[in-house]
Amino acid sequence: MDIYCPAEASVLLASYSMQAKYGDSEEATGKPGDLQSENLLPQRVIDQYQMTPEMWEEKIKVWYGDHRNMSREEAELEYLKVAQDRLEMYGANYFPISNKKESELWLGVTALGLNIYEKENRLLPKITFPWSEIKNISFSDKKFTIKPIEKSSPDFIFYSSKLRTNKLILELCIGNHDLFMRRRKPDSMEIQQMKVQAREERTRKQIEREKFAKMKQMYEISFREKEELHRRLLQVADEARLAQDALRQSEKTIELLAEKAKVAEEEALLLTQKAAEAEMEMQRIRISAIKTEEEKMLMEQKAREAEMIARQMVEDSERRAQEADRLKEELIKARLAEKVARDRLSTITDTSDFSAILLSAQCTGSSYRTQSTYRVPSSAYSGCIQPISLPVVTEEDLCGSGNAVEGDTGSELITARDMEDLSLEIEREKVEYQERSRSLQDQLNNLKSEIETLKLEDRQTSMDRLHEQLSLNGESKFVTLDKIRAGTTRARVAFFEEL
């Protein structure tokens, strides 16, 4: 028979399951879809909401992150606590029974007593009979008879249809009743000594876990520092590479400008030579004798043309000279840029920061290798002592047990001071548990409100609607048990007969 579990409790239990299985491993939360193969949620819950597996996985990872530094034993213990406190059907074995009126009912055998449920409601018991009120249990064929301690109360009788089921019910009742009475007897000296040793062992393991967590934190800080130094080293290397590229580009520009300047100087020199030759030709023509007017005019025309050509060559020569001057200025600027680039490269490669970065990277690597040799004792991961809060029972339930403890005062291993410290520790743990329980309930309510809008109403089962109604009425597992325990055993037996 499946145990009913609401969606928000399913997510919380799944997160504790992941912590118990993987611990603080980053592999479980690394990539989306890594948790889909784990079957962490009931298929019923997945089908009742318009949520993808990735959305469920994200909800689980949020809770999973809150359990960081929790050991496997602690995660398993918290898992059981949530199941015990939040799941109404947890810890109950259900059997179909009937009363004298042949009404179909459910019998729930639990660690606290016997619960009676209606046929359609296995979440909220109608009656309960604690083990402290039960004196004897027996059956004959299909008839079960339970004798209460209260003498004025009639026997509690119910009927079961199968003999094999009756034997199983009897065995479960006897076993749970024996455990119930054993838990409420005073601890022997040996048990008290074991509890003290267990408390000391738990404290020692807690110290070891804190030491391991501190070492892990130091390792993470060292790793982050190493990554930062490595990033800075790469950044400086990139700057040096860019400076070298700029230097090479400047050298190429200088060579190109030098070639252009040389060509311009050669062209200017050639134009100067041509201008001189033209001037000499013009002087020769002027000196030449002109015999006729026609030849004179022709010579004058040639002289004018030669003068124009010479003037044009002079202008070209001046223009080439100006261009040569401009190229010289650009050459000077390029050489200055080359000098700046060389200074910058020298500054980057010779700076003390660059040396400090390289030295820090080497030191960090050395520190990382040193810290990586630390070994955590294997005992830091094993063992978990679960504190049990014991309710008070009457003197009739414990008759004769007190005499077994008396007379051993001289050989007691636990002093009154130790018992007082133990009581204070139990009380402190109880207060802390209540505070955690309230905080956990607030978180569950927030998660429930987040996914409430995605619920598919047509896929809700009768159990879902019943649980929702109980939540709206403020009913919970232990609140209900406290209410139905009120009154006498006789009144509860009479109520059972009327169901």
Secondary structure, 3 states (H helix, E strand, C coil): CCCCCCHHHHHHHHHHHHHHHHCCCCHHHCCCCCCHHHCCCCHHHHHCECCCHHHHHHHHHHHHHHCCCCCHHHHHHHHHHHHHHHCCCCCCEEEEEECCCCCEEEEEECCCEEEEEECCECCCCCEEEEHHHEEEEEEECCEEEEEECCCCCCCEEEECCCHHHHHHHHHHHHHHHHHHHHHCCCCCHHHHHHHHHHHHHHHHHHHHHHHHHHHHHHHHHHHHHHHHHHHHHHHHHHHHHHHHHHHHHHHHHHHHHHHHHHHHHHHHHHHHHHHHHHHHHHHHHHHCCCCCHHHHHHHHHHHHHHHHHHHHHHHHHHHHHHHHHHHHHHHHHHHHHHHHHHHHHHHHHHCHHHHHHHHHHHHHHHHHHHHCCCCCCHHHHCCCCCCCCCCCCCCCCCCCCCCCCCCCHHHCCCCHHHHHHHHHHHHHHHHHHHHHHHHHHHHHHHHHHHHHCCECHHHCCHHHHHHHHHHHCCCCHHHHHHHHCCCCHHHHHHHHHHC
